[in-house]
């Protein structure tokens, strides 16, 4: 890989990790588009998984005292159930359908009356969120803004949301690495130097974001996070509808 390309990748990883470090979202979506533009899909998915695993793991470690471990256990349990169930079906939806599904799910939660919205305070509902999010990861490669909307419905403050969600998302990214590296393309591999740079860049970006998150108020965090979710979900819906029309 050319030095200029490596420089672009490292800069993108630091920037997207910084964004995710503040809001716990959006950075991964931007990064996967950059990776897919410059390398084959299996390698791109593996590098994306490694980068996001490092980013979420370091973020969770930096804010470890704010992690709510019971929701984490419930979420991972739901993810495991979904992985086992979908291994029997291996259904792959069309790209337009997958994008539309990713886009509408957070809006479906928003239209539910506030008193009935699912919340991470309920372990059963958190496990259900794990089932749905892991299903989306296996069907589309990402879980979209659904998990973000779910955690914003709870009573956690901004640091607890970012920390707890980071630990939860590590499981999905680890599954992605195993899926694309060991199942889809057993020949796929990454340059160890690139992988090391990805991990280092993710840690740098995440560390720089801690001061910004600490300086924000919970009100500012929720307002910005909900705005980002709306933009991303709307993008998914528009792109899915366009592909559905032209296909």
N, C-alpha and C positions, 0 to 999 in steps of 0.2 A: 504494500500500500504506500502511495506517495506521501512524503512528509507534509505537503500542503493539505492532503485529504485527512491525514491524521490530526493536523492542527484544527481543521474544521470540526471533526468529530469531537475532539476534546473540548473545544469551545462550546459546542452544542450541548454536550453532556453536563458541563458546569452550569450553563444557563438554564437548562431544563430541570436539573436537580435543584437549583436555586428557587425556581418557580414552584416545584413540587414541595420543597422544604417549607415554603410559606403557607401554602393552601392544601398540600397533600394531594394535588391533582393537576391535570393539564400538561405537566412536563412530559410525561410518558407518551401522551398522544402526539405531541409535536416531534419528539425524538424518533418514534417509530417511523414517521413519514420520511425523516431525513435518512435514516438507516436503509429503508427500502429503496431509496433513490440511488444508493451507491453500492449496494451489495446484494447477493442472492437472498431470497426469503428465509431459508433455514438459518443461515449465518446471521441475518439481520434480527430474526426472532431470538436467537441465542444471545447475541450481544445486547439486545434490548432487555432480555430477561436478566442477564447478569448485571447490567447497569441499574435497572430498577430494583433488583434484589439488594444490591449494595446501597442504593439510595434509601430505600425503605428501612433496611436493617440499621444503617447508621443513624437515620432519623429516629427510629425507635429507641436506639441506645442513648442518643443525646437527651431524649425526653423520657427515659425509662421510668422515672418516678411518677409520671403521669399516665402510664399505661393501665387500662382496666383489663385485668387478665381473664375475668369470667366471660365477658363478651368475646374476647379473642378465642377462648376455648370453644365457645358455642359456634362461632363463625367457622373455625377450622373443621369442626365436626360436621357442619352442614356441607362444606366444600368436599369433604371425604365421601359423604353420602352421594353427592352429585357425580363425583368421579367414578365411583363404582357403578352407579346406575347407567350413566352415559356410555360406559365401556361396553355395554351390551347392545347399544343401538348404533353408535358412531354416525349419527345423522349430521349432515352438513347442509345448512340452509343456503339459499342463493345470497349473493352479496347484497343486493338491494333489500331483501327481507331482513338480513342481519343488521344492516345499518339502521333501518327504520325501527327495528326492535330495540336497539341500543338507545335510540333517540327518544322514544316514547316512554320508556320505563320510568325515568325520573318525574316526568309530568304526570304519570298515572298516580304516583305517590302524592304529588302536590294537590291533586284534585280531591283526595280523600279528606274528609273533615278532620280538623286538627286532633280531636279527641280519639280518633280511630287510626291515626297514622302509625305505622310500625316504628318501634323505637329500640335502640340498642340497650335500653334498660331491661327489656324482656329477653331472656335467654332463648326462648322458643322462637321469637321473631328474628333474633340475630342468627340463629341456626338456619332459619328459612331464608334469610338474606344470603347466607353462605351458599346454600343450595342454588339459588337463582344466579348469583354472581359467578360461581364456578361453572354453571351451565353456560352462561354467556361467554366466559373465557374459552371453554372447550368448543363452542359453536362459532365464535367470531374472533377469538384471539385476545379480546379485552372485555372487561366488565362494564366499561363506560362509566358515566357519572352516577349510576344507580347507587353504588356503595357510598358515594359522597353524600347524596341526598339522604340516605338512610341514617348516617351518623349525625347529620345536621339536625335531625328530628329529635335527638336526645337532649339531655340536660348537661352533657359534658361541656367544659370550656374549650377554647380553641386549642390549647396545648394537649388536653386529654384526647380531643378528636384526632389531631394529627398523629399523636403517639400511638394510640390504640389502632387506628386505621392502618398505620405503617406496618405494624406487626401482622395484622390480618392479611395485608396485601402481599407480604413476603411469600405466603403459601402459594398464591396464584402464580407469582413469577417463577418460583421454584418448579411448579408443575409445567410451566411453559418451557423452561430450559430442558427438562427431562423429555417433554413431548417432542419438541423439534430436534433435540440433539440425539435422542436414543430411539425414537419411534419413526418420525417422519423421514429423517435423512441421517442414517447412522454414519455416513461419510462426512457429514458436516463437522467442521472444526473451526476454532478461532486461534489467531496468533496470540500466544500467551502475553506478549507485550501489549497488544491492543486491549486484551481483557484486563490487564493490570492498570492501564491508563484509564479505562472505563470506570473501574472501581475507585481509583484515586480521584478522578474528576467528579464523580457522584458525591464522594465524601466532602470534597471542597465546597461544591455548590450547596450541599445540605447544611454544612457548618456555617457558611456565610448567611444563610436564610434565618438562622436561629434568632439573631438580633432583631430582624424585621418582625418576625412572628411575636417575639417578646414585647416589642413596642406597640403592636396593634391592640385594640380593644376587641372584646368578643363581638360587639355589635359590628365593628368594621370587618372583622373576619367573616362573619356570617353573610353580610351584605355582599362582599366581594366574591365569596365562595358560591353563593347562589347565582350571582351574575355570570360567573365562569361556567357553571353547570348549564345555565340556560343557553349560552352561546354554543357550547360543545354539543349539547343535545340537539339544538336547532340545526347545527351543521350536519350531524348524522342524518336527521330526517330529510333535509333538503338534498343531500348527496344521494341517499337511498332512493328518494322519489325520482330524482333525475335519472339514475341508473335504471330504475324500473321502467321509466318511459322510453328511454333510448334503446333498451335491450329487446 
